[in-house]
Amino acid sequence: MSIRASVYIATSLDGFIARPDGDIDWLEQASAAASESDYGYQAFMDTVDAIVMGRGTFEKALGFDPWPYAGKRVVALSRSMAELPSRLEGHAELSHLDPVSLCARLEAEGVRHIYVDGGRTIQSFLRAGLITDMTITTIPVLIGEGLPLFGPLGRDLALEHIATQAFPNGFVQSRYRPASQ
């Protein structure tokens, strides 16, 4: 499989991507106070053909107005969601496929680069050996508890450091790829 599967995500200094209830208020506050840059997000998004996210991340994104992924194919992974909100018909799709099957289908449809978003979804793509690169921006805040970026993988995963950039506001962005790639 030659599809590129990238992670581009922010985490608190103590390794959480959201509070226990999924709230990202700490990230929104930090981002609002640090408006000098988008930290490469738009340049990254310009390379992405499709976004794959889990149900929890998708439901969080539903609260954003306007829809932040206009012009991008969005695949929401869910075994429990029966249908999409009508306002997103034609802008998003549901899938019940496992990561390997989904990547194979997307690649067969001409997708070359996917953005994988959401903690559990990232973890499942890592376990399947599909993640090709990760950009992780660490926000200098401790939230104490929440949803972790990483979880059980079933094995160690060695990473190769590509680059790190520190920003004046204390954000630190690091890029990695699996060492086996």
DAQUI-V635066 format. One record per pair of residues at least 4 apart in sequence whose ideal C-beta (glycine too) atoms are under 7 Angstrom apart, sorted by the first residue. I is the first residue (numbers start at 0). J is the second residue. D is the distance in whole Angstrom. If there is no record, write none. Layout:
i;j;d
I;J;D
I;J;D
This chain:
i;j;d
0;102;6
0;103;6
0;106;6
1;106;7
2;102;5
2;105;6
2;106;4
2;110;6
2;111;6
2;113;6
3;111;6
3;112;4
3;131;5
4;102;7
4;113;5
4;115;5
4;124;6
4;129;5
4;130;5
4;131;5
5;112;7
5;114;6
5;115;7
5;131;6
5;132;5
6;115;6
6;121;5
6;130;6
6;133;4
6;134;7
7;40;7
7;43;5
7;114;6
7;134;5
8;16;6
8;116;7
8;135;6
8;148;7
9;26;6
9;136;5
9;138;6
10;14;6
10;15;6
10;16;5
10;135;6
10;137;6
10;138;7
10;148;5
11;15;5
11;25;7
11;138;6
11;140;5
11;141;6
11;142;5
12;137;6
12;138;7
12;139;6
12;140;6
12;141;6
13;141;5
13;142;7
13;143;7
14;147;6
14;148;6
15;142;5
15;145;3
15;146;6
15;147;6
16;118;5
16;146;6
16;148;5
17;21;5
17;22;6
17;23;5
17;145;6
17;146;5
18;22;4
18;142;6
18;145;5
19;144;6
19;145;6
19;146;7
21;55;6
21;59;6
21;146;7
23;27;6
24;28;6
25;29;6
25;140;5
25;142;5
26;30;6
26;138;6
27;31;6
28;32;6
29;33;6
29;138;5
29;140;6
33;168;4
33;170;6
36;166;7
37;41;5
38;136;6
38;170;7
38;172;6
39;43;6
40;44;6
41;45;6
43;47;7
43;134;7
46;112;6
47;71;7
47;112;5
47;113;7
47;114;5
48;72;7
48;110;5
48;111;6
48;112;5
48;113;7
49;71;7
49;72;4
49;74;6
49;105;6
49;110;5
49;113;5
50;68;6
50;71;6
50;73;5
50;113;7
50;114;5
50;116;6
51;74;5
51;76;7
51;101;7
51;113;5
51;115;5
51;120;7
52;56;4
52;57;5
52;75;6
52;116;4
52;117;5
52;120;6
53;57;7
53;76;5
53;117;4
53;119;5
53;120;4
54;58;6
54;75;6
54;76;7
54;77;4
54;79;7
54;80;6
55;59;7
55;117;6
56;60;6
56;116;5
56;117;3
56;120;7
57;61;7
57;75;4
60;67;6
61;84;6
63;67;5
65;69;7
66;87;7
66;90;6
68;73;5
73;90;7
73;91;4
74;92;6
74;94;5
74;101;7
75;80;7
75;91;6
75;93;5
76;94;6
76;120;6
77;93;6
78;95;6
80;93;6
83;87;5
83;88;6
83;91;6
83;93;6
87;91;4
94;101;6
96;100;4
96;101;4
96;104;7
97;101;7
98;102;6
98;123;5
98;124;5
98;127;4
98;129;6
99;103;6
99;127;5
99;129;7
100;104;6
101;105;6
102;106;6
102;129;6
103;107;6
104;108;6
105;110;4
105;113;6
106;110;6
115;120;6
115;121;6
115;124;5
115;130;7
116;120;7
117;121;6
118;122;6
118;146;5
118;147;7
118;148;6
119;123;6
120;124;6
121;125;6
121;148;7
122;126;6
122;149;7
122;150;5
123;127;6
124;129;5
124;130;5
125;130;5
125;152;6
125;156;6
126;152;6
126;153;6
130;177;7
131;176;6
131;180;6
132;174;7
132;175;7
132;176;5
133;174;7
133;175;5
134;172;6
134;174;5
135;173;6
136;170;6
136;172;4
137;170;7
137;171;5
138;170;6
139;169;4
152;156;6
156;177;6
157;178;4
158;175;4
158;176;7
158;177;6
158;178;6
159;175;6
159;176;5
159;178;5
160;173;7
160;175;6
161;174;4
161;175;6
161;176;6
162;174;5
163;171;7
163;172;7
163;173;4
164;172;5
165;171;5
166;170;4
176;180;5
